[in-house]
Amino acid sequence: MSSRARVGIATGAARGMGHACARRMIDMVDVLYVVDLDGNGAAAAAVTLSTATTRTVPVPLDVTDRDGVAALRDAVAADGALRAVAHAAGVSPTMADWQTIVRVDLVGTALVVDALAPLVGQGTAMVCFASMAAQLAADNVEPAVDAALDSPLAGQFLERLEGAAGEMVTDPGGAYSLAKRGVQRLVQREAVAWGRLGG
């Protein structure tokens, strides 16, 4: 790494797994962006996590907001070199309808990965949260479903996914499994590109 400030990002960091990741990252970076849809929760977590050597920056952000994710990328770039990302933001089958689950868990992940790609350098690491639920659906997934899952940022994505998966995706549990399968496939593809960049 260069002498520039080491910057980290933890999403979903107001509570749960995202907050646990932020706690682990705090001693690895000089600046930590504490990101959550709940702005008050992000602010409270940033105060709790801040140390004498690490500055915390609370960021209220919906990860499905393309412009908001781009603004986060620009702020990180201005602060230093991207060192670590823990992307834990997501919703479960009990929290939302199928469209929201797919949008947040898969499209949001794709937006974050895509936005941060220009900042990847030697030693950059990113973890995107998936789930064992992705494996539960594996035997029933047709190639057309995977083809749809592999283009989460393309136009009419939800319509194409529903057309390929039918009732499997319109059930919140099925949507969650497919969204997390899409995350796994996304990370497998992006790991090659990030590796070439030094990440």
Salt bridges, closest charged atoms under 4 A:
ASP30 OD1 - ARG6 NH2 3.26
ASP36 OD1 - ARG15 NH1 3.97
ASP38 OD2 - ARG15 NH2 2.85
ASP74 OD1 - ARG73 NE 3.03
ASP79 OD1 - ARG55 NH2 2.70
ASP146 OD1 - ARG181 NE 2.71
ASP146 OD2 - ARG185 NH1 3.47
ASP150 OD2 - ARG185 NH2 2.78
ASP150 OD1 - ARG189 NH1 2.96
